[in-house]
Amino acid sequence: MTEDSPAPQPSATPAWKPSTVAVTTGRPPHEPDQPLNVPITTASTYVAGGDLEYGRYANPTWTAFEDVLGALEGGRCLSFASGLAAVAAVLDLVGQGAKVVAPAHSYTGTLLQLADLESRGRLVAELVDITDTDAVVAACDDAALVWFESPTNPALELADIETISAAAHAAGAHVVVDNTFATPLLQTPLALGADIVVHSVTKYLAGHSDVLMGALVTSDDALYDVLKGRRDLLGSTPGPFEAWLALRGLRTLHLRVERAQSNAQELVRRLSGHPALSEVRYPGFGGIVSIVLAQGAPAADLLVHTTRLWVHATSLGGVESTFERRRRWKAEPATIPEGLVRLSVGIEDVDDLWDDLSGALEGLD
């Protein structure tokens, strides 16, 4: 190249795989003395005249996290103080008295918000069997919003996202999918027709049981602006340290999901046909398994208190394996079996997990 030759120009951004996106997106520029990681920006106020202005509107640490999750889901991301804060921001957009269709088996926080809003006359909630696609499609007719999980929590039922989304849009409704269980590595609902994706970042995305945070992702710019307006107005923003921890968790999401899924699939294989169980529920992917104890609630309660490695806890998606009997919560739907125990399979050695769990199951005989 001569002195007068133009400098070589960088090629277009390659179509990287999700694992590469998770590691590389949301980084400072590759320039001398730049840090590899985005710093934690602890500022409530910025010098006027730019895009930030005030700490309720934006934060560079949130932005880095949002860039990564948005790229993984195929849209633009907004981070929130918690998963329920994200849920509330969406439900706040539903018109007075409008109908929301949602699965009868859902995250209890979502069901409780729907029940609360319905009790105050804000909306009408129609709860459906999300696996009955025809019934869900019929329910879409006069709905303003169709909300679902796939897999559902904790029943692990799967929905036909494409068919339901198409029917909802034909009826003039928006579609929201809670993608917490699947993560964008195993399912991208926006590509299947959803308008908004919800995440409890607390779970798999952050992945270390040390963050409360939520997120919304949409590929609709107008909808993004409306949702951001609600976040700005309500002040449901995450702390910068939480955003930084969640961003660090995203960097290893693909490794953790891969290991948890591998462990879960092996445990399902070993649990199948176990005499202490009447049912093993697994959607075929992910790290969540639900088992139903043949002797019901007493056996399930005994199980979760007699292991050494598995931890009795209500959350999920961390590196450690946790489990709980879901019907111990009064708000859990009565259609969930009393003896159902939801397992959040972690990244420990699968033989150690099996030895601990199988030993506790044998003790129930």
MARKOL-128481 format. One record per residue: y, x, z of N, C-alpha, C in turn. Coordinates in steps of 0.1 Angstrom, whole numbers, plus 2048, in hexadecimal, padded with zeros to 3 digits. Layout:
% residues N
YXZYXZYXZ;...
This chain:
% residues 365
7F480980080080080080C809800;8168077F782280F7F682C80A800;83781180284180E80C847801809;8487FD7FC84F7F17F78457E57F7;8387E87F982F7DD7F88307D3804;82F7C68028307BD80D8257BF817;8287BC82381E7BD82E8137B382C;8077B682F7FC7AC82D7FE7A0836;7FC7948317FE7888397F178383F;7F277E84C7E67798527E076D84A;7D376D84A7CC7628437CE75584B;7CB74A8457CB73D84D7C273E859;7C57368637BD73586F7AF73186B;7A573986E79773686B792729872;78872386C78271787277871C87D;77E72088877572589376D71A89A;76171E89F7597158A675F7118B4;75B7068BA7617028C776170D8D1;7567148D275571E8DD7607298DB;76272C8CE76D7368CC77B7308CF;77D7238CB78971D8CE78C71C8DD;78271A8E57837198F37887268F9;7837318F378773E8F87947438F3;7987408E77A37468E17B073E8E1;7AF7318E17BB7298E07C37298ED;7D07278EC7D97268F87DB7348FE;7DB73E8F67DD74C8FB7EB7508F7;7F175A8FE7FE7608F97FB7678EC;80676A8E58047718D87FE77F8DA;7F67848D07F07918D17FA79C8CE;80379F8D780E7A98D580D7B38E1;8127BF8DF8127C98E98187C48F6;8107C69018157C390F8157B4912;8107AC90980E79E90C80179C915;80279491F7F57919267EB78A91E;7DF78B9217D578491A7D577591E;7D877392B7D87659307E6760932;7E87539317F574C9337F874D942;80375194680775295480874495A;80774396780A73796E819735970;81F72B96A82D72996A83171F975;83672498083A71B98C84971998B;84D70F98385B70C98285C6FD981;8666F89898696E99888756E797E;87D6F297C8896F097488A6FC96B;88F6F995F8917039548A0703950;8A470E94A8B270F9458B370593A;8BE6FD93A8C06F29308C16F8922;8BE6EF9188C06F290A8B46F4902;8A86F590989C6F79028936EA902;8866EC90187D6E19008776DD90D;8786E69188726E392487A6DA92E;8866DF9318906D893988C6D6947;8816CF94A87D6CC95886E6CC959;86A6CF96585C6D19688536C5967;8596B99668516AD96484E6AB955;8556B194C8536AF93E8496B9938;8496C593C8406CF93683F6DB93F;8356E393C8336F094482A6F993A;82E70593982670E93081870F933;81470E94080670F9447FE703940;8056F79417FE6EB93C7FC6EC92D;8076F19268076F19187FB6F9913;7F87049197ED70D9157E0705916;7DE6FE9217D26F69237D16EB919;7DC6E49177DC6D990D7DA6DE8FF;7DE6EA8FC7DB6EF8EE7CC6F18EC;7C56F68F77B76F88F57AF6EB8F4;7B26E28FE7AA6D58FD7AE6CD8F1;7BA6CD8ED7BE6C68E17B76CB8D5;7B66D98D47AE6DF8C97A06DB8C9;79A6DB8D578B6D78D67896C98D2;7926C08D678F6B18D37956AD8C6;79D6B58C07A36B28B37AF6A98B4;7B86AB8BE7C46A48BF7CE6AB8C7;7D76A38CD7E26A98D67DF6A48E4;7E06AE8EE7DB6AB8FB7E76AA905;7E66A190F7EF6A091A7E76A1927;7EB6AA92F7E46AC93C7EA6A4947;7E269F9517E669795B7E269C969;7E76969737E469B9817D5698984;7CF68E97E7C168B9817BC683976;7AF6819757A967996B7AE66A96C;7AF6669797B465897B7C2656977;7CA6619797D86609747D865E965;7CF66595E7CE66494F7CA65594C;7C06509537BB6439517C7639953;7CE63B95D7D96319607E4632956;7E763D9507F163E9457ED636939;7E06369367DC62E92A7DC61F92E;7D761B9397D660D93D7E460793F;7EE6109427FC60C944802607937;7FC60B92C80160691F7FC5F991A;7F25F39217EC5E791D7F65DB920;7F95D39178025C89187FF5BE923;8085B79288065AD9337FC5A392F;7F15A29367E75989347DD59B929;7DE5A79237D65AA9187C85AE91C;7BE5AD9137B05B09177AC5BE914;7A55C391E79F5D191D7905CF91D;7895D491477A5D49147755E2919;76C5E29227675EE9297595ED92D;7515F892E7435F79327425F2940;7385EA9437355E69517315F2959;72B5FC953727609959731613955;73B61695E74562095B748628967;75163296675663997175D62F97B;75963098775E62699176D625991;774631990782631990788628985;78262997978762196E785612971;77960E97677660197977F5FB984;78260498E78B5FF9997995FD994;79E60698B7AB6039857AC5F697D;7A15F49757A15E896D7A15DB977;7995DC9817985D198B7A55CF992;7AC5DA9957B95D899C7C35D2992;7C45D79867CD5D197D7CA5C2979;7BD5BF9797BA5B19767BD5A8981;7BB5AD98E7BE5A599A7CD5A299B;7D65AA9947E45A89957E95A1988;7E059D9807E45969747E959E969;7E75AB9697ED5B495F7E55B4952;7D75B39547CF5B39487C25AB94B;7BA5A99417AD5A39427A25AD93E;7995B094778F5B99457825B2941;77C5B593676F5B09327655BC932;75C5BB93C7525C693D7455C3935;7415CC92D7365CA92472B5D4926;71F5D19207145DB91F7175E3912;71C5EF9147215F79097165FB8FF;7095F99036FE5FC8FA6FB5F08F1;7015E48F46FF5D98EB70B5D98E1;7095E08D77145E28CD71A5D48C8;7115CB8C57155BE8BF71E5B78C9;71A5B78D67225B08E07305B78E2;7305C48E273C5CB8E37465C88D7;7405C88CB7485C58C074E5B78C1;7465AE8C574B5A08C775659F8D1;7555A88DC75F5A88E676C5AE8E2;76C5B58D77785BC8D27825B28CB;77E5A68C878659D8C079459B8C5;7965998D27A35968D77A75A18E1;7A25AD8E07A55B78E97B15C08E5;7B85C58EE7C25CE8EC7BD5DD8ED;7B35DF8F57AE5EC8F879F5EB8FA;7985F48F37895F58F57876038FB;78160390778060F90F771611911;76C61E90F75E62091275B62E915;75063091B74A63D91E73D63E916;73A64A91272D64C90B72A65B90D;72065E91671865691E72064F92A;71B64492F72263D93A71E644947;72664295172564795E72163C968;71563D96E70B64796E6FE642967;6FF63795F6F46329586EF63A94C;6F86429476F664B93C6F264392F;6F863892D6F66319216FF636915;6FB6359097026398FE70862E8F6;7146308F171B6268E871C62A8DA;71D6218D171F6238C372E6258C1;7336318C27426338C274862F8B5;7416338AA74763089D74862189A;73D61A89C73D60B8997466048A2;7466078AF74F6008B875E6038B5;76160F8B276F6138AF77460C8A2;76B60B89876F60488C7715F588F;7695EF89776B5E189A7775DF8A2;77A5E78AC7865E68B47925E88AC;7935F18A379E5F389A7A05E7891;7955E188C7965D688379D5CA88B;79B5CA8987A05BF8A17AE5C38A6;7B35CE8A27C05D28A77C15D98B4;7B55DD8B97B55E38C77B45F38C5;7B95F98D07B86088D17AB60B8D8;7A56178D579961B8DB79B6288E3;7956278EF7966338F87876368FC;7846438FC77764890077965290B;77265091677165A92076666491C;76A67091A76167A91475E68591F;75F68192C75D68B93774F690937;74568893573768C93673369592A;73769191E73269891273A6A5910;7476A59137516B09107526B1901;75D6B78FC75F6B88EE7556C18E7;74D6C88EF7436D18E87376C98E3;7356BD8E97296B58E572D6A88DE;73A6A48DF73E6988D874D6988D7;7526948CB7616938C97646858C4;76867D8CE76A66E8CB77566C8C1;77F6748C078A6728B77856728A8;77B67B8A677567C89976C670896;7696688A076065D89E76865089E;77565189F77D64589E7856418AA;7846488B678B6458C279A6488C0;7A36418C77B16448C77B564E8D2;7AF64D8DD7B26558E97A565A8EF;7A56668F379A66C8FB79F66F909;79766B91379A66D921791678927;79668092F78E68A93679268A945;78868B94E78A69095B78869F95A;7936A69597926B595878B6BB965;78C6B396F7856B797C7776BB97A;7706B59707626B696E75F6C3966;7596C195A7546CC95275F6D594D;76A6D09497746D89437796E394C;77D6E09597806EA9627746F1968;76A6E996C75C6EE96D7596F597A;7626F698475F6FE9907626F799D;7636EA99C7656E19A87716E59B0;77C6EA9A97876EE9B17946E89AB;7946DF9A279F6D999B79F6CA99B;7AA6C399E7AC6B599A7B66B598F;7B16AF9847BA6AF9787B36A596D;7BC6A09657B769795A7BE69A94D;7BA6949427C06969357BD68B92C;7C76899237C56809177C768890A;7C06849007C168A8F37C267F8E8;7CB6818DF7CC6778D47D167F8C8;7CD67A8BC7D16808AF7DD6778A9;7E166D8B07EC6648AC7F96698B2;80266E8AA80E6748AF8176698B7;81765D8B181F6538B881964F8C5;80C64E8C680564B8D38076568DD;8076638D880966E8E081766D8E7;82166A8DF82F6698E483065E8EF;8296538ED82A6488F682364C903;81765290281065790E818662916;81E66B90E82667591583166F91C;83766591684265D91D83E65792A;83265292A82D64C93782A657941;82566293D82366D94683067294C;83A67494384767994784D66F951;84C66294F85265895784B657964;83E657964836655970835662979;83766D97283567A97982767E97D;81E67997581067C97880B689972;8126949758106A196F8076AA978;8006B39727F86BD97A8016C897F;7FC6CF98A8026DB98E7FF6E6985;8086F09848056FC97B7F970497F;7F670598C7EA70C9907DE70598C;7DE6F798D7D26F09897D06F197A;7DB6F19727DA6F29647D4700960;7D870A9677D47189657C5719968;7C07139737B27139767AA70C96C;7AF7009677A86F895D7A7700950;7B270794D7B270F9407A771A942;7A772194D79D72B94F78F72594E;78D71995378071395277C710944;78670B93C78370992E77D715926;78172092A77D72D92376E72E923;76772992E75872B92F75171D92D;75871392875270692774570691F;74670D91473A70D90B72E713912;73071E91972572492071F71B92B;72871593372470D93E71C700939;7226FA92E71C6EE92970E6F1923;70D6FC91C7017019166F6703921;6FA70992B6F070C9366EC6FF93E;6F66F79416F46EB9486EB6E2940;6ED6E19336E56D892B6D76DD92A;6D56EA9286C86F09276C06ED934;6C76EF9406C16EC94D6BD6DD94E;6C66D594A6C46C694B6B86C2942;6B76C79366AC6C392D69F6C8933;69E6D49396926D893F68E6D094B;6986CD9536956C495F6906B795B;6966B19516926A494C6836A5948;6806AF9416726B193D6686B2949;66C6B99536646BA95F6646AD967;66F6A696767069A97066868E969;66768E95C66068395565268095B;65067395F64366F964641673973;64C67897A64A67C98864766F990;63D66F9996396639A064465E9A9;64D6669AD6586619B666365A9AF;66365A9A266D65499A668649991;67163E99066E63398867563597A;67E63E97968663F96D68D64D96D;68E65396169665F95F69F65C953;6AC65C9556B665994B6BD665946;6BD6689396C36739336C7670925;6D46719216D766D9136D3677908;6CD68290C6C968C9026D2698901;6DE6979076E76A39076EF6A3914;6F66AE9176FE6AF9236F66B392F;6FD6B493A6F86B99466F66AE951;6F76A294E6F66979586E9690955;6E168E9606D46879606D567D96B;6D06719696CE6679746C0664976;6BB6649836AD6619866AE65598F;6A464D98E6A26419976966429A0;6986439AD68D6459B66856389B7;6786399B666F62E9B66706269C3;67362D9CE6746269DB6826229DF;68B6229D569861D9D76A26259DF;6AB61E9E56B66259EC6B262E9F7;6A862AA006A4633A0B69F641A06;6976409FB69264D9F669D6559F0;6A664E9E96B16559E26BA65C9ED;6BD6559F86C565BA026BF666A09;6B2665A0B6AA671A106AA67DA07;6A967A9FA6A86859F06B568D9F1;6C16879F16CD68E9F06D16969FD;6C9693A076CC69BA146C16A5A17;6B76A7A0E6AC6B0A126AA6BBA08;6B56BEA006B46CA9F76BC6D59FD;6BA6E19F96C16ED9FD6CB6F29F2;6C76F19E66CF6F69DB6D86EB9D5;6D26DF9D26DA6D49CD6E46CF9D8;6F06CD9D46FB6C99DE6FE6BA9DD;6FE6B39E87016A59E87106A49E7;71569F9DC72469E9DA7266949CF;73368F9CF7356849C673A6889B8;7406949B67456989A973A69E9A1;73E6A49967346A998C73A6B3983;7326B997B7376C297073A6D0975;7376D498173A6E198672E6EB983;7306F798672670198471A6FF98D;71C6F89987126F69A270C6E899F;6FF6E69A36F86DA9A16FB6D09AD;6FF6C49A97026BA9B46FB6AD9B0;6F96A59BA6F36989B76F768E9C2;6F66819BF6F96779C96F36699C5;6F06619CF6EC6539CC6F964B9CA;6FB6469BD7076409BA70A6339C1;70062B9C570261E9CB7076209D9;70862C9DE70E62E9EC71D62A9EC;7236299E07306259DE7316169DC;73960F9E47396009E373E5FB9D5;7466039CF74C5FF9C27426019B6;7376089B872E60A9AD7275FD9A9;7265FA99C7215ED9987135EA99D;7115DD9A07045D99A66F85DB99C;6FC5DD98F6F15DF9856EC5ED985;6F25F698C6ED60398D6E2603998;6D66089956CB60799F6CF60E9AD;6CB6089B76CD60D9C56C861B9C6;6BD61E9C06B762B9C16BB6359B7;6C56339AF6CA63C9A56D16489AB;6CD6549A76D46609AB6D966799F;6E666A99E6EB6719936EB680996;6E568798C6E469598E6EE69C984;6F76A498A7006AD9826F96BB982;6F36BE9776EB6CA9766F46D6974;6F36E097C6FC6EC97B6F66F7973;6FA7039756F670F96D6ED718975;6E87149806DF71D9886D271F980;6C97279856BC72997F6B471C980;6AF7189746A870B97469C70A97D;69571597E68971598768D713996;69871899A69D7169A76A17089A9;6A870299F6AB6F49A069F6EB9A1;6956EE9996896E69996816E79A6;6806F39AB6796F59B867F6ED9C3;68D6ED9C36946E69CE6926D79CC;6946D29C06946C49BE6866BE9BF;67C6C59B966E6C09B96696C09C7;66D6CB9CF6686CB9DD66D6BF9E5;67A6BC9E36806B09EA6796A39E5;6766A29D866F6969D36616959D9;65A6A09DA64D69F9E064D69B9EF;65869E9F565969BA0365B68CA05;65E6849FA6606769FB65366E9FC;6486759F863B66E9F763666AA05;
